[in-house]
Amino acid sequence: MRTLKISTYLAADLETVKSYLMTPALLNYVVAGLMKFHPIEPNFFPSKWVEGKFSVKMFAFHFFTHRKTNCRYRISTKIRSLGSQR
């Protein structure tokens, strides 16, 4: 089996990148155009992700796809810096 490795170098420090990764806004930004998530329980997304269970409505191509989807969010601390590379 062949594998493909993709790397991204961001012009930001590690703490800034972690901060953006912890926002629900990034989820909808990444899937924009294909999908969208709307919170049900609780009826809002926190400004920063916290560990817990969230019920969401999932839309694909602007069409409602499921009655209710349960998502569980766990926070990982495995984000690491690969050093300064240009």
Disulfide bonds with the S-S distance in Angstrom:
none
